[in-house]
Amino acid sequence: MAPLLQTVPILVAAFGGGGTMLAAAPSPQEAPASRPPVFALSGDHRTRYERLSNQFRAGLDGVARALMLRTRVSAGLDAGHFRLRAELQDSRSYLADSVAAVTTSMVNPLELLQAHIEIPLGDRSGRGSRSVLRAGRITMDIGSRRLISRNRFRNTSDGFTGIEWHWTGPNDGQVRTFYTLPVERRVSGNILDNGPRLDKEWGNVRLWGVHFSRPRLPWGDPGEVYYYGLDEADAPGLSTADRHLHTIGVRFHRPATIAGFDYEIESALQFGRSRASRAAAADLTHVAHLQHIGAGYTFAAPGTPRLQLQFDHASGDRDPTDGRNNRFSSLYGSRSFEHGPSGIHGAFARANVTTPGIRLTLAPRSDLNVMGAARGYWLASAADEWTTTGIGNTGGASVRHVGTLWEFIGGWELDAARLRLEAGLVRLTAGDLMKNAGKGNATYTFAQTMLSF
């Protein structure tokens, strides 16, 4: 039974764990006794080749390809009563052309992703609580990672400059609160030339929030509640419209265990003001929501297969003339662990979609894991568009079925070489909406290596 138990964390972390097992910041600890400073250096390099046949975005066609390179080097100095950390990220793309729709989510050369100080505050109450304060440029993984995350599959990660306080109580309940300015990723000249240019904070964008979690609710499972605020004034360079949003949510879940059921329920309500597009001049009343339901079972069998049923609904704009915007914004969340790879693929986001799905993960060996998934995608509102492509209903049509996404991904860990090999095949079969727009089936493939040092 021991080998079986060891494979569950591998499956959850590698394929769709929702981010419950990893965090961007270490758990707060009491300040250690005086000792000599400790310096640590680590990093990783990833090379990934991607190819997308039969481009599905509006105004694009043909084959897209890209060679993505990402190197990260992290340095830390632990001086006991404070810690300093810096992380350099170098993200580049080669072999690409305009068909690949390359953006700064893929290219961000020679940039300081993190540079901050951490101050462990220790137990000031005498009750066993502890906390840590971070200030400077940081990355964040919070909760399910659907709304705020440190991106993993994507070639770049979102950075924030500000302050974060992370408190852990005597019963391991946690509070995270933060106030930040999101960082604008920039390149010099033509993005295909990978020219370095210093990133800067968006001076007209603010992101703040508080997240509270408990490891055991009355029925024994973890739960969390959160509030995130976003204040964004329209400015050149922003890809989104004026947004002044408040997002409140709740999440309950049970981690996967051998011969046991697991589940996850998350519900978020979003309200405030926004604009329908960057060209629009009028603010609209913003009311939107996100719902996620998942249930799984891990079998006590060779390979510890885990079968999951999933359902997601992210609202879309119901009527472009009613003075309201109902399209949900996923803020700074990740999507590839649920809605297919990002990169030059990135077919679906948590906006104007209704999608049921099924997923199977297994680990034939402790160093080998594979995943297969199928999800159908429908527009939540036929009046709104397929948000990642710019495709919508025209000529009076009101079809909703976008298509079906099939995923097959496998990974192999070579611990002795600190190397992970991974490859995937993703097939998007066209539904009525794609066919009406003149789009056919699309195939995305990738192969990558990840070397840690």
N, C-alpha and C positions, 0 to 999 in steps of 0.2 A: 504493500500500500504506500510506502514512503515515496517510491518513484512517481506514483500517480499524483500524490499531493504536491510534488515539486513542479508539476507541469501546469497547474492551474494559474499561478501568477504569470507564467510565460504567455499563456493564451490570452489572458485578460489584458496584459500590458501591450502585446503585439497587435491584437486585432479587436479594437472596439471596446476597450474597457471604460471609455468615457472619462478617462483621466483621474479615476479615483485612487490610483496607486502611486502616481508620481506627482510631485509638486515642484514649483520653480524655486521656492525658498526652503531651507532646512527647517525642521521643527524648532521652535524657540527653546533655548536651554538656558539654565542659569549661568551667569558669568563664571568661568573657571578660576581657580586659584592662580596667583601670579606664577608665570613660567615664561621661558624664552619664547619669542614669537615663532610661529610655524608658517612656512611658506609652501604653497602647493601649486603645481602647474599641471594642467591636463588639457585635452582637446580631442577633436575628431575631424575626419575628412570624409565627405561623401561624394561619390561620382554617380550620376544617374543619367541614363539615356532614355528619352521619351519619344514616342511616335504616336501621332493621332491621324488616322485616316478619315477622310470624308468629314471635314470640319463642319460642326453643327451650328456655329454662331452666325448671326445675321450679317450679311455682307462679306462673309468669308467662305471659301470652299477649298477643295484640294487637300493636300497632306501637310501636316505640321510636324516639326521635329525639333528637338533641342537636346543639347548635352549640358546638364546642370552640374555645376561644381559648387560645393559649400565646405568651407573650412572654418572651424571655430576653435579658438584657443582661450582658455580661462585661467586666470591667475588669482590666487587668494593669499592674503596675509592674515593670520589669526594671532592677534596680540593679546588675547585673553579678555580684556574688557571691551574690545572692539575688534571688528573684522573688516578688512578692505577686500573688495572683489572687482575685477575688471575682466571683461570678455570681448574679444575681437571676433567679428564675423566677416567673412569674405564670401560673397555669393555672386556667381557669374554664370552666364549662359553663352554657349557657343553653338554653331551649326544652325541657329534659328534664323527665321526670316519674319516678315510682317504677318504672314499667315498664322504663325504660332501665337500671336497676340501677347508678346512678351511685355511684362510690366515690372514695376519695382517690387512686386510680390515675389519675383523670381531673381531679380538682379539688384544687388546692394554691395558693391565692392568696398573692401577695406574700411569697415565701419565699427565703431565702438558700440556694441550692442548693450553692454552693461558697464557701469562704473559707479559703485556706491559704497557706502559705509553701513555696516550692521552693528548695532549696539544691543547686546543682550542686557535686558533690564533685571533679570533675576526675579526672585520671589520677594515682593515688597509687602505682601499681605500676611505672610506667615501661614497661609493656607495651602501652599504647594503650587500656586499659580506661577507662570513664567511668561515672558514676552520678549519680543525683539523688535527693534525699530530699524527700518531700512530707509535711507535717503540718498537720492541721486538718480541715475538711470538704471532701470530695472526691467525684468520681464516677470510675467505673472501667469500662473496656472491656478484657476479658482474653480472649485466645485466640479461640475461635469465637463468643463472646458467648452461648453456650447456658446458662451457669451464672452468670456475673457480667457485667453490661453497663450501659452508659449508654443507656437506652431512647430510641428515635427516633420510631417511629410513635405510641407511647403519649403521652398528653397531659402526663405527668409523668415524671421520671426518679428512680431510686433514688439517694439520697445516703448517704454514710458519713462518720463522724468518727473519725479515727485517724491512722495513720502508714503510709506506703508507701515502699519503697526499690526503685529500678529501676536495675539494673546492666546495662551492655552491654560485652561483652568485645571483644578485638582482632579476633576473627573474626565479630563481630556476633551471637554467642550472647547471649541475654538471660535475666536472672533478675528476677522481680518477686515481692516478698514484702510482706505487709501484715498489720496487725492493726487492726480497726475495730469501731465500734458502728454498726449500721445506724440510719438516721434515720426516725423516725415522722412521716409526713405527717399534719397536723391541720387542721381547719377549725373555725370558730366557729358553733355553732348548727346549723340545718338545712343540710345540704350543698348543697341546691339554691339557697341564698342566697349562696353564694360568700364567706362571711365569713372574713376573714384570722385566723389564729391561729398563733403561733410554733410551728414544728416543734421536736421534741426528740429526743435520742438515746434509743434503747431501752436502758435501764439494765440489762436482764436478757437482752440478746441480744449475742453476740459472733460476729464473722465474721473468720476469719484464713486465711492460705494462702500457698503459694509456687507459682510458675509458671515453668518453665524451657523455653526454646525455642532451637532451632538453625535457621539459615537453610538449611543443607545437611547432610542425613544422608548416609551412604555412597553411597546410590543417587541423590543429587542433589536431593532434595525436602526442604521444611521439615518439622519435627516438633516436638512439645512433649509434656511430661509435667507433671502438676499434682497438688496436694493442697489441698483446701479443708476447713476445719473450721467447724462451726456449733454454738454452744452457746446454747440458747434455753430459758429458764424460763417456764412458763405465767404469763400476766399479763393483766389486763383490756385490751382493745384489740387484742390480737394475733388475727389471723385464722387462724393455724395453731396446731397442738397442740404440746406440749412436744417439742422436737427436740434431740438431741445426736448430730450426724451427722458422719461423716468421708467425704469423697468423693475418690477417686483416679481419675485418668484419663490417657489417652494419645490423641494426635491426630496424624495424618499427612495431608498434603494437597499438591496441586500446583496452583498458580494457573492460571487460564484464559489461553490464548494462541491467537493466530490459527492455524487449521489444526492444532490440537493437542488432545490429550485432557487433561482435568483430573480430579482425584478428591479425595475427602475421606473419611477414616475416623476416627471418634471413638468411644471406648469408655470408659465410666465405671462404677465400682463404688462403691456407697454402703452404709455400714454404721454401726451405733451403736444408739441407742435413740430411740423416738418413741411417740406415742400415736395411736390410730386416729381420734380426734376431740377437740375441745376439751372435750366433756362427759365423755370417758373419764377414769378415775382411774388406770388401770394402765399402766405403761411396757411397751412391746413391743420385742422384738428386731427391729431394722431391718436388712434386707438387700434391696437393690434395685439396679437397673442401668439404664443407658441405652446404646443402640447407634445409631450413625448411619453410613450408607454412602451416598455420592453419587458419580456419575460423569457427566462431561459432555464435549461436543465443540463447539468453536467453528469454524464454517465460514468459509472465505475467500470470502465472497460478499457482495453488497450487503446492508447492514444487520447484518453480522457475527452471524448467528443463532447462538445457543448453546442446545443441547439438553441437558437434564440428566435423569437418572434418580435418584430418591432413595428411601431406605428408612429409616424410624425405628422404633425399638421402645423404649418406656419402660415398665418393669414396673409391674404393678398388684398389689394384695393378693390372694394366691391363696386364702386361707381366713381368714375373720374370726374363727375360733375356735381357731387353732393357736398363739396367743401370739406371732406374728410380723407385722410390717408390711412388705410388699414393694412398697409404692407409692413410686415414685421422686419425689424432690423436686428441682425445677430451681433451687432457691435464689433467686438474684436475676438470672436470665437473661432474655433477650428471646426472643420466639417469633414475632413477626409476619413476620420475613423467611423463615420456613419454613411456619408453620401458620396463615396467614391473618391479617388485620388484628386488632388488639386493640380498644381503645375499647369501644363498646357491643356489639361483635361478640364477639371473644375466645372463639371456640367451642372451641378445643383448646389444651391445654397438654401439656408433656412428662411425662405421668403416666398410666399405664394405657392406652396407645395402641399399636397396631401400624398403621403407615401407609406404604404404597408410593405413589409419586407420580411425575409427569412434569412438566417445566417447560420453557418456551421463552421466551427473551428475545432481543430484537433492538433495534437502534438504526438506524432508517431514515436519520437524520441525526445529527450530533454533538450536537445539542441536543434530540433526541427519542428516548425509549425506551419500549418497551411490553413487557408480560409476560403470558403466559397459563400457567395451571397447573391440574392436576387431581390430587387425592389422595383415596384411599379411606381410611376410618378404621374400625378395629375395636377393641374392647376387648381389651387384652392379657390380662385376666382377667375372665371373665364374672361372677365373684363380687364384683368391685369395681365402682364406679360410673363414669360419665362425669363426670370430676372437676370440670369447669368449670360443670356444670349441676345436679348433684345427682340426675341420673336414673340409675337402675340397673334390674336385672332384678327383677321381682316375680312373685308367684304361681307360683313354681317354674320360670319361664322361664330360659333360659341363652343367649340370643342375644348375638352379639358385634358384628354389623355396625351401626355408628352411622349412617353416611351417606357421601356423596361431596362434597368441597368443590371448587368450580370458581372460579378467580380470573382476572380480567382487569383489569389496571392499566396506566395510561399516564401519562407525565410529560413536560413540556415546559419546558426551561430558557430563560429570557430573560435572558441574561448582562448585556446593557446596562442592564436595569432591576433586576438582582439579584433576580429573581423566578422561582420555580418553580411551575408549575401541575400538579396531579395529580388524577386521578379513577380510581375503581375500581368494579367490579361483582363481587360475590361471591355465589355461589349454593350453598346447602347442601341437597342432595337427600336426603330422609329414607331411612334404612335401617330394618331391623327393630326396633332398639332405640328409635328415635324414634317409629316407628309404634305400637309397643306402649305408649308413654307418651302417646299421643294427640297427637303433634307431627307437623306436616307440613313441606313444603319451606319454607325460609327464604331471604330475599334481603336482602343488605346492600349499600348503596351509599354512596359518600362522594365529596366534591369538596373540594379544599383548595388554598390558596395559601400559599406560603412566601416572605416578603420578608426579605432579609438587608441589614444596614446596618453 
